[in-house]
Amino acid sequence: MNLEEFKIKVLPLQDKLYAFSFRLMGNTEDARDIVQEIFVKLWRMREKLHTYRSLDAFSMTMTRNLCLDKLRARRTVSMEGQYIPEEDVSQRPPDEILETADAAKRAIHIIKGLPEQQRTVIHLRDVEGYEYDEIGQVTGMNVNNVRVVLSRARKKVREELLKIYMNHENPGNRTITGKIL
């Protein structure tokens, strides 16, 4: 593919790719950067582009994957940060503030241990606030699969937190064959 063909076939996708990446990323700068990176990648592989049945679908998939990579990188950074409760903490007792922060840290640790697909879905839904159909677009899953994966991820986090807090409340309990000693 030469420069003229590239201009005719690829550059018209710019608005569509930008709108898609903006919806996934949530800000203009990231969306522009992603579209620019996609065009650079497409230009570098211009000799192979004729082998794809739909250049439109291929470029959208590339955009989705790059957005996912950027969201993962952002999530890793944000998950490492300190938990800050959203409400006015000055009205709450100090021990309650510490318990909330501790629970958040434990939940983040548990989420980090989930399988990649569950981590991605729970992050996109519960941290980023994406709708189910948007998560489906980002991950390539249908909406029902997104709901199932999210449900399983939340259930696992809930179970692990319950284990932690049940053992914390009764640290002397030891179980052997299901009996509490």
C-alpha positions in Angstrom: 0.0 0.0 0.0 1.4 3.3 -1.0 0.8 6.7 0.6 -2.1 7.6 -1.5 -3.9 4.3 -0.8 -3.2 4.8 2.9 -4.8 8.2 2.8 -7.8 6.9 1.0 -8.4 3.7 3.0 -7.0 4.3 6.4 -7.1 8.0 7.3 -11.0 8.2 6.9 -11.1 5.9 9.9 -9.7 8.6 12.2 -13.0 9.9 13.6 -14.4 6.5 14.2 -11.2 5.3 16.0 -11.1 8.5 18.0 -14.7 8.2 19.1 -14.2 4.6 20.1 -11.0 5.3 22.0 -12.5 8.4 23.7 -15.4 6.3 24.9 -13.1 3.7 26.4 -10.4 6.0 27.8 -12.6 8.9 28.9 -10.3 11.8 27.9 -9.2 13.6 24.8 -5.5 13.3 25.2 -5.4 9.6 25.7 -7.8 9.1 22.8 -5.7 11.2 20.4 -2.5 9.4 21.5 -4.1 6.0 20.9 -5.3 7.0 17.4 -1.9 8.3 16.5 -0.3 5.1 17.7 -2.7 3.0 15.7 -2.0 5.0 12.5 1.8 4.5 13.1 1.3 0.8 13.5 -1.0 0.6 10.5 1.6 2.5 8.4 4.4 0.2 9.5 2.3 -2.8 8.4 0.9 -1.2 5.3 2.2 -4.0 3.0 0.2 -6.6 5.0 -3.1 -4.6 5.3 -4.6 -6.1 2.1 -4.6 -9.5 3.8 -7.3 -8.4 6.3 -10.9 -8.9 5.2 -12.0 -5.7 6.9 -9.6 -2.9 7.6 -12.2 -1.2 9.6 -12.7 -4.1 12.0 -9.0 -4.8 12.2 -8.2 -1.1 13.2 -11.1 -1.2 15.7 -9.6 -4.3 17.3 -6.2 -2.8 17.4 -7.7 0.3 19.1 -9.6 -1.8 21.6 -6.4 -3.7 22.5 -4.3 -0.6 22.9 -7.0 1.0 25.1 -7.0 -2.2 27.2 -3.2 -2.0 27.6 -3.4 1.7 28.6 -6.2 1.0 31.1 -4.2 -1.9 32.6 -1.2 0.4 33.0 -3.4 3.0 34.6 -5.1 0.5 36.9 -1.7 -0.8 38.1 -0.6 2.7 39.0 -4.0 3.6 40.7 -4.2 0.3 42.5 -0.7 1.0 44.0 -1.9 4.3 45.4 -3.3 4.9 48.9 -7.1 4.4 49.5 -8.8 7.8 50.2 -12.4 7.6 51.3 -14.7 9.8 49.2 -16.8 11.1 52.1 -15.8 13.7 54.7 -13.5 11.8 57.0 -13.5 14.5 59.7 -16.9 13.3 60.8 -15.9 9.7 61.3 -14.0 8.2 64.2 -10.3 7.4 63.6 -10.7 3.7 64.1 -13.5 3.5 61.5 -11.3 5.4 59.0 -8.4 2.9 59.6 -10.7 -0.1 59.2 -12.1 1.3 56.0 -8.6 1.9 54.6 -7.5 -1.6 55.7 -10.5 -3.2 54.1 -9.8 -1.4 50.8 -6.2 -2.5 50.9 -7.2 -6.1 51.5 -9.8 -5.9 48.6 -7.2 -4.4 46.3 -4.8 -7.2 47.2 -7.4 -9.8 46.5 -8.4 -8.2 43.2 -4.8 -8.3 42.1 -4.8 -12.1 42.6 -7.8 -12.6 40.4 -7.5 -14.0 36.9 -6.8 -11.3 34.3 -10.2 -11.4 32.8 -11.9 -11.0 36.2 -9.5 -8.3 37.2 -10.2 -6.4 34.0 -13.9 -6.6 34.2 -14.2 -5.7 37.9 -11.9 -2.8 37.4 -13.7 -1.5 34.4 -17.1 -1.8 36.1 -16.4 -0.9 39.8 -13.4 1.4 39.5 -13.8 3.1 36.1 -17.7 2.9 36.1 -18.1 1.5 32.6 -21.5 0.1 31.5 -21.8 -3.6 30.7 -21.9 -3.0 26.9 -18.8 -0.8 27.0 -16.9 -3.5 29.0 -18.1 -6.0 26.3 -16.6 -3.8 23.6 -13.3 -3.4 25.4 -12.9 -7.1 26.3 -14.6 -8.6 23.3 -17.1 -10.5 25.4 -20.9 -10.4 25.1 -22.8 -8.6 27.8 -24.0 -11.8 29.5 -20.4 -13.1 29.7 -19.4 -9.7 31.3 -22.1 -10.1 33.9 -21.0 -13.7 34.7 -17.3 -12.8 34.9 -18.1 -9.7 37.1 -20.4 -11.8 39.4 -17.7 -14.4 39.9 -15.0 -11.8 40.5 -17.2 -10.1 43.1 -18.1 -13.4 44.7 -14.4 -14.4 45.0 -13.5 -11.0 46.6 -16.4 -11.3 49.0 -15.4 -14.9 50.0 -11.8 -14.0 50.5 -12.7 -10.9 52.6 -15.0 -13.0 54.7 -12.3 -15.6 55.3 -9.9 -12.8 56.4 -12.4 -11.2 58.7 -13.8 -14.4 60.2 -10.2 -15.5 61.1 -9.4 -12.1 62.3 -12.4 -12.0 64.7 -11.6 -15.5 66.0 -7.8 -15.7 65.7 -7.6 -18.6 68.2 -9.9 -20.8 66.1 -8.3 -23.7 64.4 -10.2 -26.1 62.2 -9.5 -29.8 61.8 -11.8 -31.8 59.5 -14.3 -28.9 59.6 -14.6 -28.8 63.5 -13.7 -25.7 65.5 -11.4 -26.5 68.4 
